[in-house]
């Protein structure tokens, strides 16, 4: 059964560093923070040490694991033929029978809205089921400085 889903790209004016994004997660209460290096090669407003921080609010579960870029391009990723591009940050909208296929989800809480977020990094994939997302309100966060106050 082919999923009836759409992918809404959420990263505009920024991307993760393409070679060594150094993605990692951290739990804070019911939220998950995703840390990663920003791409200074095509976005001149970033320095080589600038990091993005995305907070996923009221996270029900998340995962940071396979598939990498080689798996994506060889068609071994469950969204290889569905998602528009590798290396982007998306919200997946619609009924997705593939969502629960990975077995490495980390359950941490409840989510009322159950939005599905997906971020493809070079060496792994981040997914999250949460109510919302936003940038960490940290003055040192280069991404927040670039985008300005909301």
C-alpha positions in Angstrom: 0.0 0.0 0.0 1.5 3.3 -1.1 1.2 6.0 1.6 -1.1 9.0 1.0 1.2 11.6 2.5 2.8 14.9 1.6 6.1 16.4 2.7 6.2 20.1 3.8 9.8 21.4 3.8 10.4 23.4 7.0 14.0 24.5 6.5 14.2 27.7 4.5 17.4 29.8 4.4 19.4 27.2 6.3 20.5 23.6 6.1 22.5 21.2 8.2 26.2 20.9 7.5 26.4 18.4 4.6 29.6 16.5 5.6 29.7 16.4 9.4 26.4 17.7 10.9 27.2 16.1 14.3 23.5 15.6 15.1 22.6 14.7 18.6 19.5 14.8 20.8 18.7 15.8 24.3 15.6 15.3 26.4 14.3 18.1 28.5 11.1 17.1 30.4 8.6 16.2 27.6 10.6 18.1 24.9 13.4 16.9 22.7 16.2 19.2 21.5 18.0 18.4 18.2 21.4 19.9 17.9 23.3 20.0 14.6 26.0 21.9 12.7 24.7 24.5 10.2 25.9 24.7 6.6 28.3 27.6 6.2 29.2 26.5 2.6 26.1 27.8 0.9 24.8 30.1 3.7 27.4 32.8 4.2 25.6 34.1 7.3 26.9 31.0 9.2 30.3 30.3 10.6 31.9 26.8 10.6 31.1 26.4 14.3 27.4 27.6 14.2 24.9 25.1 15.5 21.2 24.8 15.0 18.9 23.8 17.9 15.4 22.7 17.2 13.0 22.1 20.1 10.2 19.5 19.6 7.4 20.4 22.0 5.6 17.7 23.9 7.3 14.9 22.2 5.7 11.5 22.3 8.6 9.7 20.7 11.7 10.2 18.6 14.5 8.4 16.9 18.0 9.2 15.6 19.3 6.4 13.5 19.5 4.9 9.9 19.1 5.6 7.0 22.1 7.5 5.8 22.6 9.2 2.4 23.8 6.0 0.8 20.7 4.2 1.8 18.5 7.0 0.6 20.0 7.1 -2.9 20.0 3.3 -3.2 16.3 3.2 -2.4 16.6 1.5 1.0 14.9 4.3 2.9 11.2 3.9 3.4 10.7 7.5 2.1 13.3 7.3 -0.7 10.7 7.5 -3.5 8.3 9.8 -1.6 10.2 12.6 0.0 11.4 15.3 -2.4 15.0 15.7 -1.3 17.7 14.3 0.9 19.1 16.6 3.6 16.0 18.6 4.3 13.7 19.0 7.3 10.1 18.1 6.7 6.7 17.6 8.3 5.0 14.6 7.0 1.2 15.1 6.6 -1.4 12.5 6.0 -2.0 8.9 6.8 1.3 7.1 6.8 1.3 3.3 7.1 5.2 3.4 7.1 5.5 5.6 10.2 5.7 2.8 12.7 8.1 0.6 10.7 11.3 1.6 12.5 11.9 -0.4 15.7 14.3 2.1 17.4 11.7 4.7 18.5 12.3 6.2 22.0 9.0 6.8 23.7 9.0 9.7 26.2 5.5 11.2 26.7 2.2 12.2 25.2 1.5 14.3 22.2 -2.0 15.7 21.5 -1.4 16.7 17.9 0.9 13.9 16.9 2.8 15.8 14.1 5.4 13.8 12.3 8.8 15.5 11.7 11.6 14.2 9.6 15.2 15.5 9.2 17.7 13.8 6.9 21.3 14.2 7.9 24.3 12.8 6.1 24.9 9.9 8.5 21.5 9.3 10.0 17.8 10.3 10.1 15.9 12.1 12.9 12.2 11.6 13.3 9.9 12.9 15.9 6.2 12.7 16.8 5.3 15.9 18.8 2.9 18.7 19.1 5.1 21.4 17.5 8.6 22.5 16.8 10.6 25.7 17.2 14.0 27.1 17.6 15.5 27.1 21.1 15.3 30.5 22.6 19.0 30.7 23.3 20.8 33.9 22.5 23.9 31.8 21.4 21.9 29.9 18.8 23.2 31.1 15.4 19.9 30.1 13.7 17.8 32.2 16.1 20.1 35.2 15.4 19.8 34.7 11.6 16.0 34.3 11.6 15.4 37.1 14.1 12.8 37.3 16.8 9.5 35.6 16.1 
